[in-house]
């Protein structure tokens, strides 16, 4: 039962739009069990894709849609071949919370293509391109990286343009571990499809431990505001030099010089899956991460426990600090319940606090945002997921209740 639950839950992604690996971590399996990307999200491996096909409320024959079997990738595609591919498409309808008269909109949230090239056992190239519109500061349309691991027991090296390992990647990017409280709701801090040029060491040889450490450029992070209430001021105080480019990673002197000029982001993350060996003891995961870029610091901590085979609860904390500009804390608690195959029901509570400092002084303004979310993930048929949601948000300026609905097609 746990194996099924981890797999079905880890398939819910939002392009970076991301996967929900915290549910896979709950049983002690990392995101790489289902996804090529070791952080989760994006193209699926055979294990993840097969359960995405099979773990639905109905099979095509039961719904009179036998033609869907022609889309069965496993019949004509070898997942262990040199080249593999995948896709994701998302369409959502929603109304803005900010005005009572807001009109309902329908937008394409994601239209992504993935590719994976695996010429040698120790070398993998992966990438994705999202044809959807870029709407968030720091969001990028593509990412690509090479993963090298000549020795299985030693860390892998990932180099290219991709998202640094921070916190737990979630399928809902409105969550306050990636956003912060503002007077009129929330403001992005880590965007969907956020990526930077950089490298990362990944240690995952032990079943109970995952460690990431890396260094990255900050071109995308520079687009994010740390002072949205009073106008734009970049979260990274110094703009990146246009001379910084990928080739500098192969020239240590240039890389070090440009890094100091361009506010290099240094990241680290540790996740532990305790194996207590006690019969009947629930599966647990816990971890934390940090990103430091000049004066800007972004921290995450997270904990989850499988109360029962079909019930998981989790907790998150996120903190960001731009000295004399903005200081934020966010607290999140949630649970997910699976009453039957192909149906997941979730609920979470979020509390965010932001302190904005005035004119680089000790005087500050404080804003609070609370969110209460009920949602479901319904895997109706292979390759088709429906996600209804009810959300209540209370801010300094207003409170609002809205429903949203998303169609997710994956392959």
C-alpha positions in Angstrom: 0.0 0.0 0.0 2.8 2.4 0.9 4.6 1.7 -2.3 1.5 2.6 -4.3 0.8 5.7 -2.3 4.3 7.1 -2.6 4.2 6.6 -6.3 0.8 8.1 -7.1 1.6 11.1 -4.9 5.0 11.7 -6.4 3.4 12.0 -9.8 1.5 15.2 -9.1 3.8 17.9 -10.5 3.5 21.5 -11.7 6.1 22.3 -14.1 8.7 22.7 -12.2 5.8 23.2 -12.0 6.7 20.8 -9.4 6.3 17.3 -8.0 5.3 16.5 -4.4 8.4 14.5 -3.3 7.6 15.0 0.4 5.1 12.1 0.0 7.6 9.9 -1.6 10.1 10.8 1.1 7.6 9.6 3.7 8.3 6.0 2.9 12.1 6.5 2.6 12.2 6.7 -1.2 13.5 9.8 -2.9 12.1 11.6 -5.9 14.6 9.9 -8.2 12.6 6.7 -7.8 10.0 8.3 -10.1 11.7 11.2 -11.9 14.9 11.7 -13.9 15.4 14.9 -12.0 16.9 14.0 -8.6 14.8 16.8 -7.0 11.6 15.5 -8.4 9.4 17.0 -11.1 9.7 16.8 -14.8 10.2 13.7 -16.8 9.4 10.3 -15.2 11.3 7.1 -15.1 9.7 3.8 -16.0 8.7 3.3 -12.3 7.0 6.7 -12.1 5.4 6.6 -15.6 4.0 3.0 -15.1 2.2 3.9 -11.9 1.0 7.1 -13.6 -0.6 4.9 -16.2 -2.0 2.2 -13.8 -2.9 4.0 -10.6 -6.1 5.7 -11.8 -9.8 5.4 -10.8 -10.7 3.8 -14.1 -8.8 2.0 -16.8 -9.5 2.8 -20.5 -11.4 -0.5 -21.1 -13.7 0.3 -18.2 -14.6 3.7 -19.7 -14.9 2.5 -23.3 -11.7 4.3 -24.3 -9.6 1.5 -25.4 -7.8 3.8 -27.9 -5.9 5.2 -24.9 -3.9 2.0 -24.8 -2.2 3.2 -28.0 -0.5 5.8 -25.9 1.1 3.2 -23.7 4.7 4.2 -23.9 6.0 1.0 -22.4 4.8 -1.0 -25.5 7.1 0.6 -27.9 9.6 2.6 -25.8 12.5 1.2 -23.7 13.0 3.4 -20.6 16.6 2.1 -20.3 17.4 3.2 -23.8 19.8 6.1 -24.6 17.0 8.6 -25.3 13.7 9.0 -23.5 11.1 11.8 -23.5 8.0 13.1 -21.7 5.4 15.9 -21.6 3.1 17.8 -19.2 0.2 20.1 -20.0 -1.9 22.1 -17.5 -4.9 24.3 -17.9 -6.5 26.1 -15.0 -9.6 28.2 -14.4 -9.6 30.6 -11.4 -10.7 34.0 -10.1 -8.4 36.5 -8.5 -8.8 36.9 -4.7 -7.9 40.6 -4.8 -11.1 42.1 -6.1 -14.7 40.9 -5.5 -15.6 41.6 -9.1 -12.7 39.7 -10.6 -13.6 37.7 -13.7 -12.9 34.0 -14.0 -10.0 33.3 -16.3 -8.8 30.2 -18.1 -5.0 30.0 -18.6 -2.5 27.5 -19.9 -0.2 27.1 -16.9 2.2 24.6 -18.4 3.1 23.1 -21.8 6.4 21.3 -21.2 8.5 18.9 -23.2 11.2 16.8 -21.5 14.2 14.9 -22.9 16.8 12.6 -21.3 20.0 11.4 -23.0 21.8 8.6 -21.2 24.8 7.6 -23.4 26.8 6.0 -20.6 25.9 4.5 -17.2 27.8 7.3 -15.5 26.6 10.2 -17.7 23.1 11.7 -18.2 21.9 14.8 -20.0 18.4 16.1 -19.2 16.4 19.2 -20.1 13.0 20.7 -20.4 11.3 23.5 -22.2 8.0 25.1 -21.1 6.1 26.7 -24.0 3.8 28.4 -21.5 3.9 32.2 -20.8 6.4 33.4 -18.3 4.4 35.3 -15.6 6.5 35.3 -12.5 9.7 37.2 -11.7 12.6 34.7 -11.8 10.7 32.2 -13.9 12.6 30.7 -16.8 11.4 28.8 -19.9 14.0 26.1 -20.0 16.6 24.2 -18.0 19.2 21.7 -19.0 22.0 19.9 -17.1 24.6 17.1 -17.2 24.8 14.6 -14.4 28.1 12.8 -13.9 28.7 9.9 -11.5 31.7 7.8 -12.4 31.7 6.1 -9.0 28.3 4.9 -7.6 29.3 5.3 -3.9 30.6 8.9 -4.4 28.6 12.1 -4.9 27.2 12.9 -8.4 28.0 16.2 -10.0 25.3 18.1 -11.7 26.2 21.1 -13.9 24.2 23.3 -16.1 21.1 25.6 -15.7 18.6 24.1 -13.2 16.9 24.9 -9.9 19.1 24.7 -6.8 18.0 22.2 -4.2 15.9 24.1 -1.7 13.3 22.8 0.7 10.7 20.4 -0.6 9.4 21.0 -4.1 5.7 21.2 -4.0 3.0 20.9 -6.6 1.3 24.1 -5.4 3.5 27.2 -6.0 1.1 29.4 -4.1 2.3 27.8 -0.8 4.0 30.2 1.6 7.3 28.3 1.6 7.9 29.7 -1.9 5.9 33.0 -1.4 5.8 35.6 1.3 3.0 37.6 3.0 2.1 41.1 1.6 -0.7 43.5 2.4 -2.8 42.3 -0.6 -1.9 38.6 -0.4 1.4 36.9 -1.3 4.5 37.7 -3.4 6.7 35.3 -5.2 10.2 34.5 -3.8 11.1 31.3 -5.6 9.2 31.1 -8.9 7.9 28.1 -10.8 10.6 27.0 -13.3 13.2 29.0 -11.4 16.7 28.0 -12.6 20.2 29.4 -12.5 23.6 28.5 -14.1 25.5 26.5 -11.6 26.7 23.2 -10.2 25.7 20.9 -7.4 27.1 17.9 -5.7 24.5 15.2 -4.8 25.1 12.4 -2.3 22.4 9.7 -2.3 24.4 6.4 -1.9 22.8 5.7 1.5 19.1 4.9 1.6 18.5 7.0 4.7 20.4 10.2 3.6 20.3 12.8 0.8 22.7 15.7 0.8 23.0 18.5 -1.8 25.5 21.3 -1.9 26.0 23.8 -4.8 27.0 27.2 -6.1 25.0 29.2 -8.7 24.8 32.5 -10.6 21.9 34.8 -9.6 20.6 36.3 -12.8 17.1 34.9 -12.2 17.0 35.7 -8.5 17.9 39.3 -9.3 14.4 39.6 -11.0 12.7 39.1 -7.6 11.7 42.1 -5.5 12.5 42.2 -1.8 10.5 45.4 -1.3 7.3 45.0 -3.3 5.3 47.2 -0.9 7.3 50.3 -1.6 8.5 49.7 -5.1 11.0 47.4 -6.7 14.3 46.6 -5.0 16.1 43.4 -6.1 16.3 40.6 -3.5 20.0 40.4 -4.7 21.5 43.9 -4.2 24.1 43.8 -7.0 23.1 43.1 -10.6 24.9 40.3 -12.3 27.6 41.2 -14.8 26.7 40.4 -18.4 30.1 38.9 -18.7 29.2 36.0 -16.4 28.5 32.9 -18.5 28.6 29.1 -18.4 32.2 28.8 -19.6 33.5 30.6 -16.4 32.6 27.4 -14.5 35.6 25.8 -16.2 38.0 28.7 -15.5 38.4 28.9 -11.6 40.0 32.4 -11.6 37.2 33.9 -13.7 34.6 32.0 -11.8 35.8 33.2 -8.4 36.2 36.8 -9.5 32.8 36.9 -11.2 31.1 35.2 -8.3 32.2 37.8 -5.8 31.0 40.5 -8.2 27.7 38.8 -9.0 26.5 37.7 -5.6 27.1 34.0 -5.9 24.3 31.8 -4.4 25.6 29.1 -2.2 23.1 26.3 -1.3 23.0 23.3 1.0 20.3 20.7 1.8 20.1 17.6 4.0 17.2 15.2 4.2 17.1 12.2 6.5 14.8 9.1 6.4 15.2 7.5 9.8 15.1 3.7 9.7 14.4 2.7 13.2 13.7 -0.9 12.5 10.7 -0.9 14.8 7.7 -3.0 13.7 4.7 -0.8 13.2 6.6 2.5 13.7 5.5 5.1 11.1 7.7 6.2 8.3 9.3 9.7 8.9 11.4 12.2 7.0 13.0 15.5 8.2 15.4 17.9 6.7 16.4 21.5 6.1 18.1 23.7 3.5 19.7 27.1 3.2 20.6 29.5 0.4 22.9 32.5 1.0 23.5 35.2 -1.6 25.2 38.3 -0.2 22.9 39.8 2.4 20.0 37.6 1.3 19.4 34.3 3.2 16.6 31.8 2.5 16.0 28.9 4.9 13.7 25.9 5.0 12.9 23.2 7.4 10.4 20.3 6.9 9.1 17.2 8.7 6.6 14.5 7.7 5.1 11.4 9.2 2.9 8.6 7.8 0.3 8.4 10.5 -1.3 5.4 8.6 -0.6 3.8 5.2 -3.1 6.1 3.5 -2.7 9.2 5.7 0.3 11.5 5.8 0.8 14.8 7.7 3.6 17.3 7.2 4.9 20.5 8.5 7.1 23.2 6.9 8.9 26.4 8.0 10.4 29.0 5.6 12.4 32.1 6.5 14.0 34.8 4.4 16.1 37.7 5.5 17.2 40.8 3.5 18.8 42.9 6.3 17.1 46.3 6.8 14.7 45.5 3.9 12.4 42.5 4.7 12.3 39.7 7.2 9.7 36.9 6.7 8.5 33.7 8.4 6.0 31.2 7.1 4.5 28.2 8.8 2.6 25.4 7.0 0.8 22.3 8.3 -1.1 19.9 6.1 -2.3 16.4 5.5 -3.2 14.1 2.6 -5.6 11.2 2.7 -6.2 8.5 0.0 -9.6 6.8 0.5 -9.3 4.8 -2.6 -7.0 4.2 -5.6 -6.6 7.3 -7.8 -8.2 9.7 -5.3 -6.3 12.0 -2.9 -7.8 14.5 -0.6 -5.7 17.2 1.0 -6.0 20.1 3.4 -3.4 22.6 4.7 -3.2 25.7 6.9 -0.6 28.5 6.2 0.5 31.5 8.3 2.9 34.0 6.9 4.4 37.1 8.5 6.5 39.8 6.8 8.3 42.7 8.4 9.3 45.6 6.1 11.8 48.0 7.4 11.4 51.7 6.6 14.4 53.7 5.2 17.0 51.2 6.5 16.0 51.9 10.1 14.6 49.8 12.9 11.1 51.1 12.3 9.0 48.5 10.5 5.6 47.6 9.1 4.3 44.0 9.7 1.8 42.2 7.4 0.1 38.8 8.0 -1.4 36.4 5.4 -3.3 33.3 6.3 -4.4 30.6 3.8 -6.7 27.6 4.3 -6.8 25.2 1.4 -8.9 22.1 0.6 -8.1 20.2 -2.6 -8.2 16.9 -4.3 -6.2 15.1 -6.9 -8.3 12.8 -9.1 -6.5 10.5 -11.5 -9.5 9.7 -13.6 -7.8 7.8 -16.4 -4.2 7.1 -17.4 -2.5 10.4 -18.3 -5.5 12.5 -17.0 -5.6 14.2 -13.6 -8.2 16.7 -12.3 -7.4 19.0 -9.4 -10.3 21.0 -7.8 -9.5 23.4 -5.0 -11.3 25.7 -2.4 -9.1 28.4 -0.9 -9.8 31.0 1.8 -7.2 33.8 2.1 -7.1 36.5 4.7 -4.7 39.5 4.3 -4.2 42.9 5.8 -6.5 44.4 3.0 -9.2 41.8 2.4 -10.4 38.2 2.9 -11.7 36.0 0.1 -13.0 32.5 -0.7 -12.5 31.2 -4.2 -12.6 27.9 -6.1 -10.2 26.8 -8.8 -10.0 23.8 -11.2 -7.1 22.4 -13.1 -6.8 19.8 -15.8 -3.4 18.0 -16.0 -2.4 15.9 -18.9 0.9 14.0 -18.5 2.9 11.5 -20.5 
